[in-house]
Amino acid sequence: MIAADVYLSRCYRIVPMKQTLGLSVYVFYLFVLLEVGSRAYWTVAHDVPLLRMEDIFYVYYPEVETARQSHCGDEGLDVLLLGASVLNNRVSPAIEPLLSAELGARYDQPVCVHNLSRLGHTTLDSYYKLEHLADLPFDLVVVYHGINETRANNCPSSLFRGDYGHYAWYEKINALMEHDEISYLVLPWTLRYAYLEFISRYYPRRYVPRDVPENELWLSMGATVKTKKPFRRNLTSIRQLAKGNGSPVVLMTFAHHLPRGYTRERFDERQLDYSVSRVAMPVEVWGLPQHVVHGVDVHNRIIRDIAGNHAEVIFVDQEKAIPKSGRFFADICHLSVDGQRLLVENIMGALEDR
């Protein structure tokens, strides 16, 4: 009888062990299946190499991959442009070739200009881009920001986030930057990405719109420049990254021109002194005119302060050096051809002084 009891107790132990083992195998199989499915999604939907999931970063910043692939190294001068639409090739087609020609003539070397500037981007985007290229040396890093972050102020202080996570775009980017395991395990990020996609699609009021602000009450809140600390932090981080890999950095104040008597109607009817351009945008794209000007001025003071406190920074006060005239501006910030030419001349003048 005792022997039978022992036998039965052993059987009862074996059965749960088999069930636990079976469940573990099933969970492992499901996990592998989901991981493979996640990789397949990024590969099929976004052309990310199946075994290089860290390249998901390039889904958001494809220009960084281009810069990495086209880096000159010892074969010439590598110049990195970090900014937004004012430096972008489609909006300001003269800046890149002019800068390349001037630098090539002065230093008698081939010049590779890596223009990472994209419409709507801020100092946070530029920081992430430079951080991803921190292993590559650049002979010059040119930074030009000031206006896009004024749009981030158009919200209640309770909603504003210093990492700009009150934008759906930055909430996703910031989350991606937290997933260091992505190179070998992409499932956690994919699940988080799916959640953030769902939230941004079905609960858009959680976020500031990335395009034209619409909420009139929120627009009035743009009078408070909430971006002061993050703007300073991002630019400081860019300066530190550049200094860390021995890259000289050019910091520039942001030039802007709002003609006296500006109204949206007069802008649309081309009754202002702006140069005619297909890329001209009304200042209301960023917020109420007086708030946008104030925000840019605050950002410019921060730029001057950073440059004044770090001797290695090459400083260009574009805001003072480019006359506030329609000859040089197509709208409040985008430059005419003459304005683009003058911006490059000012950079070259600062390099000559150094």
Buried (B, 14 or more C-beta within 10 A) or exposed (E): EEEEEEEEEEEEEEEEEEEEEEEEEEEEEEEEEBBEEBBEBBBEEEEBEEEEBBBBBBBBBEBBBBBBEEBBEEEBBBBBBBBBBBBBBEBBEBBBEBBBEBBBEEEEBEBBBBBBBBEBBBBBBBBBBBEBBEEBEBBBBBBBBBBBBBBBBBBEEEBBBBBBBBBBBBBBBBBBBEBEEBEEBBBBBBEBBEEBEEBBEEEEEEBBBBEEBEBEEBBEBBBBBBBBEBBBBBBBBBBEBBBEBEBBBBBBBBBBBBBEEBEEEEBEEEEBEBBEBEBBBBBBBBBBBEBBBBBBBBBBEBBBEBBEEBEEBBBBBBBEBBBBBBBBBBBBBBBBBBBBBBBBBBBBEBBEEE
